[in-house]
Amino acid sequence: MTKDFPEPTRVDGDAASAVVVRDGPAGFEVLMLRRLDRGSFAGAWVFPGGYVDPEDTSEEYRHDAAAAWGADVPVREVPAGLRAAARAAAVRETEEETGLLLDSGNLVPLTCWVPPVGAPKRMRAWYFLAPLTAGADAPVRLSPGEHAEAEWLTPADALARHGAGEMLLVPPTWVTLHELATLAGSAAGSATVADAVAAAEARASGGSGAEFEAFRSQQFAEDGRKYVLWHGDAGWEDELAAAGHGPHLPGAPPTAGTHRLDVTGLPWTYEREL
């Protein structure tokens, strides 16, 4: 018997961000940009990035069905052309927003972020680690209509400033900085860009979309506290499984781990025990 699943949801578009890193005196540094105090992510510190445009698609992938781009499906089912276009968009947007030139071939896939179902605008976001090896000392030329400031910070410094209420971050940015800070803290001595790239490449060893770790965000409140949940948390619901996508189909035993960000107050606290 064929099981009837609900129609899969859709996303409103795709965006790409470059987590630009360079070597610094206290370890590798991340380029952070402060958004203007209006529009989307007003006042937040973000990584360079923006919308994935049709023009970002290379000739090699023109055959991909454009209709499939908006489908909310597991990362491994996203058309290869879209993943390639996201890489191109990260390079293009970084140049437009900062004047910095990235080598597309050096970008390492990191994560794919999907907002909760029902969010006002569900933009799927693709994050790449972008080592700035050539021109690391080049000045950052901001796009005046988008950003107000730029700073090179170690991940730990950025998190400390957020915890002190001095820097506004959104959960995907915070978690990315946390993962980079954890890497830097585990290195013998000051962690370098080479260390960050090696760690990212070791994790991104899969193909066909498996190189991106998918974070499907869900909001959750319990006992007066507010959380963002992700895969592996006991309170997280696998929406894609409910729509007939594997590997965790309806009827499978629920997960009993913890994967959440407590955003009740500062400093935020991240728990991940899968």
N, C-alpha and C positions, 0 to 999 in steps of 0.2 A: 504494500500500500504506500502510495506517495503521500508524504506529510505536507499539509498546507501551512506555509509560513506567511507572516504578514509581509506586505511590500516593504522593501528596504527604504530607509530614509535617504535623503540627499544632502550634500553640502552645497553651500552657496558659492563656493569658489576655492581657489588654492592660493597660498602665499608661501614664500620661501625666505629664510633668514640665513645669513652667514655669521657664524660665531667666529669673528676674526681674532686671531691670537698672534702675539709676537713675543719674543724673549725680552725680559726686563731684568733689572738688578735684583729683584726679590723673587724671581721666577716668572713664568709666562704670564702675560697680561691679556685681558680681553677688552676689545673696543666696545664701549657703551655709549649710546646716543640718547639724549633726553628729548622726548617729543614735546611739541608746542603745547601750551595749556589750553588746547581746544582740539576738537576732532577725536578720532579713535585713539585710545590709550593716552588721553590727555595727561601730560606731565610725567608719564612713565619713562623709565630708562629701558631701552630695548637694544636688540642687535640690529645691524643694518638688514633691510629686507623690504619686501612688498609683494604685490600681487604677481601671480604667474600669468603672463599674457599669452595669447595665441601665437604671437610673433616669437616667443621663446622656444617654440617647437622646431626642431631641426628637420630638414628634408627627409631624413631617414625614417622619421616617425609620422609623416603626414598621413599615413594610411590608418593610424589609430582612430577609432570612432570617437568623435568629439563628445557624443552623448554619454560615453562611459566616464568622462572626466568628473562629472558631478555625482556619480554614484558613491554612496557611503558604504564602502566595502573594505575588507581587510587589506592591509598594505600590499600583501603579496598579489592581490587581484587588481591593483591599480595599474592602468596601462603603462608600459615601459616609457612611452612617449611623454607622459605626464611627469614621471620621475626625472627624466632627462631635462624636461622643460623647467622643472623646479631648480635644478642645478644651474641652468643658464640664467634663470631669473635672479638667483642669489648673487651671481657675479655681476649682472647688469645693475641690479638695485644698489649694490655696494658702491659701484662706480658712480652712479647717479647721486647717491646720498652723501658720499664721503670723498670722492675723487680717487679712491684707492683702487688699484688694479689687481684683481685676483686671477690666479691660474685655475681655470675650471677643472683641469686634470688633477689638481692637488686637493680639491674639496673631498672631505670624508663624510659620508652619511652618518647622521646621529639619530634623530628622532622624528616622528610624525605625530603632531598634536591635533586632536579632533575635539571640538567643543561639545558640550552636552546637547542631546536632542532637545529641541525647544528653545535653544539659545537664539537671541534676536538675529544674529548673523553668524552662521556656522562656516567659518573659514578654516579649512584644513591647512596646517602649517608644517612645512618641511624644514628641518634644521640641518645645517652642514657645518662641520668644523673646517675653518678656512685659515690655514697657516699663511701668515704674511712674511715670506722669506725675502723677497726682493722689495726694496723700498720701504722697509720696516720703519724708517725714520721720516718718511714722507709726511708732510702736514695733512691733516684731515680738513677737507673743504666741505663744510656742511651745506646742505640744500636749505636755503632760508625759509622755504615754505613748509618744511617738515620738522626740522629739529632745531633746538636752541643751544645745546651744548654737546660736547664730546669729551670723553675721558678714557684713558687707558688705565685699567685697574686690575689687580689680581682678583681672582674669583672670591677669595676670602675677604678682601677689603670691600668688595661690592656687597657681599652678604652682611658684613658688619654694619655698613652704612644703612642698609635696608632695615636691619634689626633695631638700629637707633632712631629710625623714623626719618632719616635724612635722604632716602632714595626710594622712589616708588617703583615696585616691580610687579609683574603679573606672574602667576604660578609657573608657566612654562619657562620663563626666563630664570626664575628663582631656582627651579629644579636643575636646569642646565648648569647654572653657576655652582650649585651644591655638588653636582657630580664632578665638575672640574676641580673644585676645591678639595674634594675627597682624594682625587688623583694627585693633586699637588701635595697634599699632606702625607701621602703614602710614599712619595719619592724620597730617595736618599739625597739630601741636600735640596737645592732649589730645582723644582721641576721645570723642564724646558718645553718649548714647542714640540720638539722631537718626541718627548715623553707623551705629550697629549695626543699627538698624531698616532703614535704606536698603540696607545691604549684604545683609541677610537677605531683604528684599523683592525685590531684584534677582535673587537666586539662586532664590527661590521663585516664579518667574514662570509655572510650568506649572500645570496643573489636573489633576483626576481622580487625585490622589495623587502626581503628578509634582513637586509642590512640596516633598515630603519626600525628602531624600536617604537612601537605604536603606543601612544598614551591617549586613551579615550577618557576624557575627563567627565566626572559625575560629581555633583554637589551633594553634600550629606550633612545633616545636623543631628547631634545627639548630646543629651545632657548639657545643653546650653553652649556647646562648642560647634564650630563650623569647620568642615573639612572639604578637601577636594580628593576624590578617590580615583584610583587607577587599577589596572588589571592585577589580579592576585589578592586584592583585599576582600575580606569576607563580606563586606557590604556592597561590593561592586557588582553590577548586573551586566552580563554579557549580551548587549543588545544585538550584536551581529549574529550570535548563536541563535537568538530568538527569531532572526530573519532567515535562518537556514544556512548560515556560514559556519564552517568548522573553525578550529578543531574541537571547541567545547560546545556541543549541541545540547538542546534541552534534555533534561533528564540526567545529565552528568552530575557527579557529586560536586557540591559547591566548594569553592576554595575557602581555605581557613587561615590565610595569611593576613599580613598587614601591608598596605601600600597606600599611604595617604599623607596629605599635607594639612597640618592644623593651621588654619588662617584666622583663628579667633582673635588673636592679638599678636603684637610684636614681642619678641622675634618669632617668626614662623618655625614650626617643627616638622621635620620630614621623617617618616617611619617607613622602612621597607624591609620586611621580613617575609619572604615568599617561601 
